[in-house]
Amino acid sequence: MQTAVLHAFHSLPAIRPGDFHAAITPLLDVALTELNSQGAYLHSVDLADWTARLIVWSGLSPLSARVPIKWQGNIVKSRFSCQMPLVLHAAAWEHPTFAALQEFQKNRFDGVISIPVLDMRQLAGLLSICRSGRTGLKPHEFSFLLNLAASIGDCWPRQEPVSVSSARWTN
C-alpha cells in the first residue's frame, strides 16, 4: 500500500489556494495511519516577520484556551527557521523546541517527526507527526514523511496563508 500512496504524492494535480486545506487533510490522515501516530500538524511560516501559524491538523486536537494559534519572535526563530528534520523518540513535549506549541502542551506527545515544508526551495511550513508512545522511527517511515513534506511543498498556495478558521479540522 505504501508504494501506491507515494506514487499518488508525485501525481498531485495543481491545487488552487482555496482548496489547499481540503487537499492536505486526507494526506495527513494517511500519515497518521501509516505511522501509527496520534497527531499531524502543519504550520505555515513567514520568516519575513518571524511568524508561524497552525493552519491544519488531523488527529488529536491542539486547541486549548490558554495558548495561541499564532506565534511570533523567538519560538519561530528557534524552530520554524530550521530547514532540517528533527526526530525525537521520548519526552518531545518537554523539549525546548516544542514545549511552547499548543499541540505538545495539550497532548504531551512523547515522539515527534518534524519536517520542513519547502516551496520553491524556501521554507514555507513545518509538518510535525506526533506519537503518544515511545516508538522508534523506521527508515521507510522517514522516507514516507520526506516524500509527504515534499508533495505538500509542491502544492503550497502561492498567496497569503488561509486563515485558521477556514481550515477543515478533524478530531
N, C-alpha and C positions, 0 to 999 in steps of 0.2 A: 504494500500500500504506500509506503514512503516514496518509492520511485515515482508513482503516479502523482503524488502530491507535489514533489519537487518539479516534475515536468509541468504541472499546472502553474507553478510560480513563474516559470520562464515564459509562459504564453499569455500572461495577463494582458487584456486589452487596455488601451488608453482609458484612464479614469478621469472624468470631469471633477473639478474641485468639490462640487456639491455632493458627489457620490462617494467620496473618499471613505467616510466612516462606514457606510453600508458595505463597501467592498472589503475593507480591512477587518471588520469584526469577525466574519467567518474564518479568516486566516488565523486570527488569534484563538478562536475556538479549536481549530485543528491543532495548533501548537499546544494547547492545554492537554488535549487528548494524547497526542504523540509523545509528550514528555511527562505525562502523569503529574501535571502541575496544577496549582490551585488558583493562580492569578497571572494574567498577561496585561501589561500596562504600557501604553505608548504615549510618550511626551513629545510635544513639539518644542524646539529650541530656537531662540533668536539670540545669537551671540552679539548682534549689534547693540542691543540694550540689556544684555545679560538677563534674559527672562526665559522661563520654561513653563509649560502648562500641560497638564494631563488632558489629552484630547479624546482618548477612547480606551476602554478596558474590557476584558472578558474574565469571568470567574468571580472570585471574592471581591466584594465592593470595597473601594478605598475610602468611601465617604465617611467623614467624621466632622462634626460641627466645630471642632477645635483647630483644624488645620486648613490651610488654603489649597485651592486647586492650582494656583499660580505662584511661582517662586521668582525671586529676584536676588541679584547680588552674589554673595559668596557660595551658596549652595549650587548655583548654576555654574559658577567659575570652577568649583572643585570637581563636580561630577559631570555636568552636562557638556563641558567643553572638551572632555576626554574622547578621543576617537579610537580607543582600543576596547575590546570586550573585557568585561570583568566577571569572573565566576567565583562565587562564594558558596561553600557547602554547609557552613554552620554559622548560626547567630548573625545572619545578614541584617536583621532588624536592629542590631546594636552597632553595626559598622558605621563609622562616621560618614561614609559616602551615602548611605541610605537612611540613616536614623531620622532625618527631618522629613522624609517623604511620607505622605499620608497612608499609602498602602502598607508600609512597613510599621508605622505607628499603630495602625488599627489591627493588622493581621499577624504581626510578629513572625514573618517568614524566616525560616532557617536558611534556605538556599535561594540564590538568585543567579540568573544568567542575564547580564545586562549588555546589550549590543547596540552600538551607534547605528543610526539610520542615516545614510548619506544620500543626498540629492545633488547630482552633478558634482560629485566629489567634495561637497560641502556638508558639514553636519547640519541635519535638519531635525533629527529627533533621536530618541533613545527608547529602545524596546527592552523591557525587563520581563522575564518569565520567572515566576516565583514558586517555590515549593515550601510546603509546611514541614516536611521531614528532612532529615539529613541524608540526602541521597547524592551519590556521585553522578557525574555527567559523562555519558559515553561519547566517544568520538563521532558516531553517526548522529547523535542528538545535537552536538555542537555544530556540525556541518549543516544540519537541517535548519538551525536558527540563523546561521550566517546567510544561507540562501533566502530565508524568510525576510530578514532585515534588508537584504539587497533588493528583493522584489518590492517591499514596501517603499524603499527609496526610489525605485524606478517609477512608481505611480504616485509619488508625493505631489500634492497640489502646488502649483506654481503661483498661487495667490496668497492673500492673507490667511492665517490659520482660521479654521472654522471654530466658532465659539463652543465651549464645553456643553452648553445647554442644548445644542443641536445634534450632539453625538448620540448614537444608539448604545445604550448601556445594557449589560446583561448581568445577571446575578448567578 
